Amino acid sequence: MASTMPAARRPALLPKLVLTAAAAALAGSTGGLSFLAGAGLRRSVPVSRVRLQAATDAPSGDFKVVYFDAYGRVESSRWLLVLAGKNYDDFRYPISFGTPGDFSTIKREEFDADQAAGKFDYGMNMIPVLEAGSFKLPQSKAIERYLAKKLGFMGSTLEEEAWVDAVNEHAGDIGAAFGNKESDEKWFKETLPAYLKKLEVTLPGSEGYAVGDKTSLADVAIYRLLKDVQPPYDASWQSDVESAYSSCPKVKAIVERLDKHEGLQKWIAERPKTTVG
């Protein structure tokens, strides 16, 4: 397999912080932290019609994933590129805090400058975005689906594609519920196991695949939910997460299969460490 370790453009700059529930939920929901989405749209240089038309050109060269120094809304897309064995430019805007852990004091000077200059007008001044030559695409879910389809991770038929999309949304709903949990104890001991039993029933795939008979975005969504969103929030709950899916054979098989994927495990072990989920 070709090397899948992009050279991170911006290393982490911050001391380790305890993830908030909202930061952890960011990975699996359509909501998340507004500061990471470029909240507060700014007036900037208008985008020409020609530039907008060029945004739909066929991609050329390696993909460039543009986001903050965080996992968040774009990590699933990074994983898809890794699973496909693609080299890509992993560009990360640095962020820092005036008061550690206080997201109201977030600082992101480089991004603010580019945003004010209209660099991301095509994405309503928000990131993440995906670029390759003239091709440009905003919105995290659109990026996920585009890459999944282009790289062969959206099933083999239109019906499988629809189910991959549905399971991805199921995982997102569970992630969103995690962000609104009553307490850690109840979530990991009661709520998560109940959700996973419901998820197990929905999966139409077999032999370690959520949908069909090959890896898809649905598998990535489930694996991230259980291995990159739940335990990192507080590692002391990792055994409870494992216990939650131990009685769900389809979910467990997906986790165990991706646990053995060398390229993905190399990325998870060596990716830039971040203080924001």
C-alpha positions as CSV (number, residue, x, y, z in Angstrom):
1,M,0.0,0.0,0.0
2,A,1.2,3.5,-0.8
3,S,2.1,5.7,2.1
4,T,-0.9,7.3,3.7
5,M,0.8,9.6,6.2
6,P,0.4,13.1,5.0
7,A,2.9,15.7,6.4
8,A,0.8,17.7,8.8
9,R,1.1,21.3,7.8
10,R,0.5,22.7,11.3
11,P,1.6,20.8,14.4
12,A,-0.4,21.0,17.6
13,L,0.6,24.0,19.7
14,L,-1.4,23.6,22.9
15,P,-1.0,21.7,26.2
16,K,-3.3,18.8,26.7
17,L,-6.8,19.8,27.7
18,V,-9.6,17.7,29.0
19,L,-12.2,17.3,26.2
20,T,-15.6,18.7,26.8
21,A,-18.7,16.6,25.9
22,A,-19.4,19.1,23.2
23,A,-15.9,18.7,21.7
24,A,-16.3,14.9,21.8
25,A,-19.7,15.0,20.2
26,L,-18.3,17.2,17.4
27,A,-17.0,14.1,15.5
28,G,-20.4,12.5,15.2
29,S,-23.0,15.3,14.8
30,T,-24.0,18.0,12.4
31,G,-23.7,20.5,15.2
32,G,-20.6,21.0,17.2
33,L,-18.4,23.9,18.3
34,S,-19.3,27.1,16.5
35,F,-15.8,28.5,16.7
36,L,-14.5,25.6,14.6
37,A,-17.1,26.4,11.9
38,G,-16.0,30.0,11.5
39,A,-18.9,31.5,13.3
40,G,-19.6,35.1,12.6
41,L,-19.7,35.4,8.8
42,R,-17.8,38.3,7.5
43,R,-18.2,40.5,4.4
44,S,-15.3,40.0,2.1
45,V,-14.2,40.1,-1.6
46,P,-17.1,38.8,-3.8
47,V,-16.4,35.5,-5.6
48,S,-16.6,35.8,-9.4
49,R,-18.9,33.6,-11.4
50,V,-15.9,32.1,-13.2
51,R,-14.3,31.1,-9.9
52,L,-17.6,29.5,-8.7
53,Q,-17.9,27.5,-12.0
54,A,-14.3,26.4,-11.7
55,A,-15.0,24.9,-8.2
56,T,-16.9,22.1,-9.9
57,D,-14.0,21.2,-12.2
58,A,-12.6,17.7,-12.0
59,P,-10.0,17.5,-9.2
60,S,-6.3,17.6,-10.2
61,G,-3.3,16.6,-8.1
62,D,-3.5,15.5,-4.5
63,F,-6.4,16.5,-2.3
64,K,-5.9,19.2,0.3
65,V,-8.0,18.9,3.5
66,V,-8.2,22.3,5.2
67,Y,-9.4,22.5,8.8
68,F,-8.2,23.6,12.3
69,D,-5.7,21.6,14.3
70,A,-8.4,19.3,15.5
71,Y,-10.1,16.0,14.6
72,G,-13.7,17.2,14.6
73,R,-15.8,17.5,11.5
74,V,-13.2,16.3,9.0
75,E,-11.4,13.4,10.7
76,S,-13.7,10.8,9.0
77,S,-12.7,12.2,5.6
78,R,-9.0,12.0,6.6
79,W,-9.6,8.4,7.4
80,L,-11.3,7.7,4.1
81,L,-8.2,9.0,2.3
82,V,-6.0,6.8,4.5
83,L,-8.0,3.7,3.9
84,A,-7.8,4.4,0.2
85,G,-4.0,4.7,0.4
86,K,-4.0,8.3,-0.9
87,N,-1.4,10.9,-0.2
88,Y,-3.0,14.2,0.7
89,D,-2.1,17.6,2.1
90,D,-3.4,17.8,5.7
91,F,-3.5,21.5,6.3
92,R,-4.3,22.6,9.8
93,Y,-4.8,26.2,11.0
94,P,-3.3,26.6,14.5
95,I,-5.6,27.5,17.4
96,S,-4.8,28.6,20.9
97,F,-6.7,29.7,24.0
98,G,-6.4,32.9,26.0
99,T,-7.7,30.8,29.0
100,P,-7.0,27.1,28.6
101,G,-10.2,25.2,28.0
102,D,-12.3,28.3,27.6
103,F,-13.6,28.2,24.1
104,S,-14.8,31.8,24.3
105,T,-11.1,32.8,24.4
106,I,-10.2,30.9,21.2
107,K,-7.5,32.5,19.0
108,R,-7.0,31.6,15.4
109,E,-5.3,34.5,13.8
110,E,-4.2,32.8,10.5
111,F,-7.6,31.5,9.8
112,D,-9.2,34.9,10.6
113,A,-6.9,36.6,8.2
114,D,-7.7,34.2,5.3
115,Q,-11.4,34.3,6.1
116,A,-11.4,38.1,6.0
117,A,-9.6,38.0,2.7
118,G,-12.4,35.9,1.2
119,K,-10.4,32.8,0.8
120,F,-13.3,30.6,1.8
121,D,-16.2,32.6,0.3
122,Y,-17.2,29.5,-1.7
123,G,-17.9,27.8,1.6
124,M,-19.7,30.7,3.3
125,N,-16.4,31.6,5.0
126,M,-16.4,28.3,6.9
127,I,-14.1,25.2,7.1
128,P,-13.5,22.3,6.6
129,V,-13.1,22.5,2.9
130,L,-11.6,20.0,0.4
131,E,-9.5,21.3,-2.5
132,A,-7.7,19.8,-5.5
133,G,-6.6,22.1,-8.3
134,S,-9.6,24.2,-9.3
135,F,-12.0,21.9,-7.5
136,K,-13.3,23.1,-4.1
137,L,-15.9,21.6,-1.8
138,P,-17.2,22.9,1.5
139,Q,-19.3,21.3,4.2
140,S,-18.0,18.3,6.2
141,K,-20.9,15.9,5.3
142,A,-20.6,16.8,1.6
143,I,-16.9,16.1,1.8
144,E,-17.4,12.8,3.5
145,R,-19.9,11.6,0.9
146,Y,-18.0,12.9,-2.1
147,L,-14.8,11.2,-1.0
148,A,-16.6,8.0,0.0
149,K,-18.2,7.8,-3.4
150,K,-15.1,8.8,-5.4
151,L,-12.9,6.3,-3.4
152,G,-15.3,3.4,-3.5
153,F,-16.7,3.6,0.1
154,M,-20.4,4.1,-0.7
155,G,-21.4,0.5,-1.5
156,S,-21.8,-1.2,-4.8
157,T,-25.4,-0.3,-5.7
158,L,-27.6,2.7,-5.4
159,E,-29.5,0.8,-2.6
160,E,-26.3,0.1,-0.7
161,E,-25.2,3.7,-1.1
162,A,-28.5,4.8,0.5
163,W,-27.9,2.4,3.4
164,V,-24.3,3.6,3.9
165,D,-25.7,7.1,4.1
166,A,-28.4,5.9,6.6
167,V,-25.9,4.1,8.9
168,N,-23.6,7.1,8.8
169,E,-26.5,9.2,10.0
170,H,-27.4,6.7,12.7
171,A,-23.8,7.0,14.0
172,G,-24.2,10.7,13.9
173,D,-27.4,10.6,15.9
174,I,-25.6,8.6,18.6
175,G,-22.8,11.1,18.7
176,A,-25.2,13.9,19.1
177,A,-26.9,12.1,21.9
178,F,-23.5,11.7,23.6
179,G,-23.1,15.5,23.6
180,N,-26.4,15.8,25.5
181,K,-25.9,13.0,28.0
182,E,-27.2,13.4,31.5
183,S,-24.0,11.9,33.1
184,D,-21.0,9.8,32.1
185,E,-22.2,6.9,34.4
186,K,-25.6,6.6,32.8
187,W,-24.3,7.1,29.2
188,F,-21.6,4.5,29.3
189,K,-23.5,2.0,31.5
190,E,-27.0,2.3,30.1
191,T,-27.6,4.7,27.1
192,L,-24.7,3.7,24.8
193,P,-25.3,-0.1,25.1
194,A,-29.0,0.5,24.3
195,Y,-28.2,2.6,21.3
196,L,-25.7,0.0,20.0
197,K,-28.3,-2.7,20.3
198,K,-30.6,-0.7,18.1
199,L,-27.8,0.1,15.7
200,E,-26.9,-3.6,15.5
201,V,-30.4,-4.5,14.3
202,T,-30.3,-2.0,11.4
203,L,-27.0,-3.2,9.8
204,P,-27.7,-5.0,6.5
205,G,-24.1,-6.1,5.9
206,S,-22.3,-9.2,7.0
207,E,-18.9,-10.7,7.9
208,G,-17.6,-7.5,9.5
209,Y,-19.1,-5.0,7.1
210,A,-21.9,-2.6,8.0
211,V,-23.4,-2.6,4.5
212,G,-22.7,-5.0,1.7
213,D,-19.4,-6.9,1.6
214,K,-16.7,-4.2,1.6
215,T,-15.5,-1.3,3.7
216,S,-17.7,1.8,3.5
217,L,-18.3,5.1,5.1
218,A,-20.7,3.4,7.4
219,D,-17.9,1.3,8.9
220,V,-15.8,4.4,9.3
221,A,-18.6,6.2,11.1
222,I,-19.2,3.3,13.5
223,Y,-15.5,2.8,14.2
224,R,-14.9,6.4,14.9
225,L,-17.9,6.6,17.2
226,L,-16.5,3.8,19.3
227,K,-12.8,4.2,19.1
228,D,-12.2,7.9,18.4
229,V,-15.1,9.7,20.1
230,Q,-16.1,7.7,23.2
231,P,-12.9,6.5,24.9
232,P,-10.7,9.6,24.2
233,Y,-13.3,11.7,26.0
234,D,-12.2,9.9,29.2
235,A,-10.0,6.8,28.8
236,S,-11.3,5.4,32.1
237,W,-14.6,4.5,30.3
238,Q,-12.9,2.5,27.5
239,S,-13.7,-0.9,29.0
240,D,-17.3,0.2,29.3
241,V,-17.4,1.1,25.6
242,E,-15.9,-2.2,24.7
243,S,-18.5,-3.9,26.9
244,A,-21.3,-1.9,25.2
245,Y,-20.6,-3.4,21.8
246,S,-19.4,-6.9,23.0
247,S,-23.0,-8.2,22.8
248,C,-23.5,-6.7,19.2
249,P,-21.7,-9.2,16.9
250,K,-22.0,-7.1,13.7
251,V,-20.7,-4.0,15.4
252,K,-17.9,-5.9,17.2
253,A,-16.8,-7.5,13.9
254,I,-16.5,-4.1,12.3
255,V,-14.4,-2.8,15.1
256,E,-12.2,-5.9,15.1
257,R,-11.6,-5.8,11.4
258,L,-10.6,-2.1,11.3
259,D,-8.5,-2.7,14.4
260,K,-6.3,-4.8,12.1
261,H,-6.0,-2.3,9.2
262,E,-2.3,-1.4,9.2
263,G,-2.7,1.9,7.4
264,L,-5.5,3.2,9.6
265,Q,-3.8,2.2,12.8
266,K,-0.6,3.8,11.7
267,W,-2.5,7.0,11.0
268,I,-4.2,7.0,14.4
269,A,-0.9,6.3,16.2
270,E,1.1,8.9,14.3
271,R,-1.4,11.7,13.4
272,P,-0.8,15.1,15.0
273,K,-2.0,15.2,18.6
274,T,-4.7,17.7,19.3
275,T,-6.3,19.1,22.4
276,V,-9.6,19.5,20.6
277,G,-11.7,16.5,19.6
